[in-house]
Amino acid sequence: MKNVIITLLLATSCAFAQNTMTAEALWKLGRVSALGVSKDGKTVVYRVTTPSVADNNSSGKLYAVPVNGGTATEIKETASLLKDPGVSADGKHVVYDEKVKVNRVYAKDYYPELDKATVQVYDGLDYRHWDTYSDGSFNHVFYRENREGAPGTDILKDQPWHSPTMPFGGSEDYTWNTDGTKILYVCKKLAGTAYANSTNTDIYEYDLASGTTRNLTEGNPGYDTHPSFSSQGVLAWLQMKRNGYEADKNDIIVDVKGVHVNLTSGWDGTVDSFTWSEDGRKIYFTAPVEGTIQLFEVNYPGLTKVAIQVRRLTEGDFDVTGIVGFAGDKVIVTRTDFNHATEIYSYDLKSKSWNALTNVNTDYYKGIALSKWEKRWVSTTDGKKMLVWVVFPPDFDPARKYPTLLFLQGGPQSALTQFYSFRWNFQLMAAQGYIVVAPNRRGMPGHGVKWNEEISKDWGGQAMKDYLAAIDDVSKEKYVDKARLGAVGASYGGYSVYYMAGIHENRFKTFIAHAGVFNLESMYGTTEELFFVNWDLGGPYWDKTNAAARKTYEQFNPMRHVDKWNTPMLVMHGGKDYRVPIGQGQEAFQALQQRGIRSRLVYFTDENHWILKPQNAMVWQNEFFRWLKETL
């Protein structure tokens, strides 16, 4: 009987817990990854990955669902359903990538007799990237005959270059031309210090017959990525124009008989991803716009005099996060919003209607009270209108007063849209009784190129004024408890916390900074991608002749304003974060402790710029809300 009572109590407790989102519930959700539309066009193939906090890992299952909707069935493999992009059109060859040891790095590479030495030797920068120290190996593209055991040919010929590109490049960095005679691949053919200072990737064409390589984008000094051929054999790719500027306007370029035509040059936005239509007459793409990510199309006129037109296809408070493929007049996409993790949808281009193809988490969400949100337009100090998302607790009562969090977005030039994060999750924050204020401040795409660019070399300027304008405006509402305001953020958002702590004039009662930049000088001296700080900070701290850099390091450096800090702060940082190294968090925590300000350091020894391991993620959530409970 005792066991029965315990079981009933546990069941009641679990049922009650599902009334609002919890960290435990968040990490039980299935994570949907679309793999493609089947070769026969009848099904959509996808993977559902489920994390296990107990086992501290994740496992996945494969499924297929009809393109018109219906019951999903579990499958064991995808090879029979999906076209293998690695196989050439004529079926003769396979393209793939693998690591190749090129440079000597370890002591044993130089001194084989000293086999217990643990030394690493580098002759230039790029000795570490994102979360990994270089071991002298590089990603290289290979091809071989399409038969088992056939030897491969390294088309980068043992050079110290990466393709796929580091740290996030994959199979999208290489592709076959339409007749299988050439391989196109993305590469930054630079090494060491030159590599760390540049964003100049190019698209190269390797000819199998001659073994020769041609640079197709030699005239462009910025990023050239994602080469893709239409069904008619026309090449398109994404391009940023300026070297060193990783957040430049991203345009769609097509090669029209040797002439490079920019299809989106006259459109005031930046492209996330694109896919050719099945007939090769249009390109569909996703892009941020007004706090969301939507689906667009642009026509491909070829050599005709037909005008190029960009057209927005979808509207609503959601993000179209990717294009999966096509089924007749339907585009298959992935979609999220503040209340829902990724699911797969079809969008009918004629009827403008949506159909949910997967419902992996639908039943789970039925037992959870969902948050509501509003779009709010706030006047900035320079007379502009800024979109601000305001997310409310599920049981929101305008007659009550609520503690309120100002969310400080990272990037700095990343869109703040209807995303669904498993860390910075607005649904979870609101479910704990907090109002969340999320401004689309200066430096975010989706509001025109000028708005996006106005943060570079001005980190502590107008963007900070935008943040304060947002929280001041929302705080006028009677339901906001102005005595219980907090500010939270990661990366540039963490920088914003550190900087805001010196200028907020007692608006905030508590702060949380994750992976934040505290000391711009030591950041310049230790971060791995120098092009980022060269562009955004204005250059090196020692260049006294550079007015922009001098202003950045003197006026916009958070560590120079520590004397005005007086507010409790939680500092969280990953030990393997080489983009914003751990020293930034350590310096901030040391300053807080020396100044006698209530503070806590949460150090994730084996995490990078994010928190990826399930149990570490649970600790992150628990520490986040424990700190808010203690200080707000």
PEVENBEL-V252399 format. One record per backbone hydrogen bond with DSSP energy under -0.5 kcal/mol. NH is the residue of the N-H (numbers start at 1). CO is the residue of the C=O. Records with the same first field share a line. If there is no record, write none. Layout:
# PEVENBEL-V252399
NH=CO, CO
This chain:
# PEVENBEL-V252399
5=1
6=2
7=3
8=4
9=5
10=6
11=7
12=8
13=9
14=10
15=11
16=12
17=13
18=14
19=16
20=17
26=22
27=23
28=25
29=25, 26
31=49
32=30
33=47
35=45
36=45
38=43
39=81
41=38
44=65
45=36
46=63
47=33
48=61
49=31, 47
50=59
51=29, 49
52=57
53=51
56=52
57=52
59=50
61=48
62=75
63=46
64=73
65=44
67=42
69=66
73=64
75=62
81=78
82=78
85=83
87=84
88=93
91=88
94=144
95=86
96=142
98=140
100=138
102=100, 136
103=136
107=119
109=106
110=106, 107
111=107
114=111
115=113
117=114
121=105
129=132
131=129
132=129
134=127
138=100
140=98
142=96
143=153
144=94
146=92
147=145
150=147
153=143
155=141, 153
157=154
159=156
161=159
163=139
169=165
173=170
174=171
175=184
177=182
180=177
183=206
184=175
185=204
186=173
187=202
188=162
189=187
190=188
194=191
195=191
196=192
197=193
198=195
201=199
202=187
204=185, 202
205=214
206=183, 204
207=205, 212
208=181, 206
211=207
214=205
216=203, 214
217=203
218=215
220=217
221=219, 241
225=238
228=236
230=234
233=230
236=228
237=253
238=225
239=251
240=223
245=242
246=244
248=245
251=239, 249
253=237, 251
254=261
255=235
256=254, 259
257=255
259=256
261=254, 259
263=252, 261
264=252
265=262
267=264
269=267
271=250
272=286
273=286
275=284
277=282
280=277
283=298
284=275
285=296
286=273
287=294
288=270
289=292
290=446
292=289
293=318
294=287
296=285
297=311
298=283
299=309
300=281
301=299
304=301
311=297
313=295
314=295
318=316
319=336
320=293
321=319, 334
322=334
324=322, 332
325=332
327=330
330=327
331=347
332=325, 330
333=331, 345
334=322
335=343
336=319
337=340
340=337
343=335
345=333
346=355
347=331
348=346, 353
349=329, 347
352=348
355=346
357=344, 355
358=344
362=359
363=359
365=361
366=362
367=363, 364
368=365
369=19
372=392
374=390
376=374, 388
378=376, 386
380=384
383=380
386=378, 384
388=376
389=438
390=374
391=436
392=372
396=393
400=397
402=479
404=484
405=435
406=486
407=405, 437
408=406, 488
409=407
414=410, 412
417=415
419=417
425=423
426=424
427=338
429=425
430=426
431=427
432=428, 429
433=430
434=429
435=403
436=391
437=405
438=389, 436
439=407, 437
440=387
441=439
443=451
444=441
447=444
452=448
453=449
454=450, 451
455=452
456=453
457=536
458=455
461=458
463=458
464=461
465=461
466=462
467=463
468=464
469=465
470=466
471=467
472=468
473=469
474=470
475=471
476=473
477=474
480=477
481=402, 479
482=480
484=481
486=404
487=510
488=406
489=512
490=408
491=514
493=490
495=491
496=492
497=493
498=494
499=495
500=496
501=497
502=499
503=500
504=500
507=504
509=485
510=485
511=568
512=487
513=570
514=489
515=572
517=491
518=516
520=518
523=519
524=520
525=521
526=522, 523
527=523
528=578
530=528
531=196
532=529
533=529
534=530
535=531
536=532
537=533
538=533
539=533
543=540
544=542
546=543
547=545
550=546
551=547
552=548
553=549
554=550
555=551
556=551, 552
558=556
559=518
560=557
561=558
562=559
564=561
565=562
568=509
569=598
570=511
571=569, 600
572=513
573=602
575=604
576=607
577=574
578=130, 576
579=130
584=581
585=581, 582
586=582
587=583
588=584
589=585
590=586
591=587
592=588
593=589
594=590
595=591
596=593
597=592
600=569
602=571, 600
603=601
604=573, 602
605=603
607=604
612=610
617=613
618=614
619=615
620=616
621=617
622=618
623=619
624=620
625=621
626=622
627=623
628=624
629=625
630=626
631=627
632=628
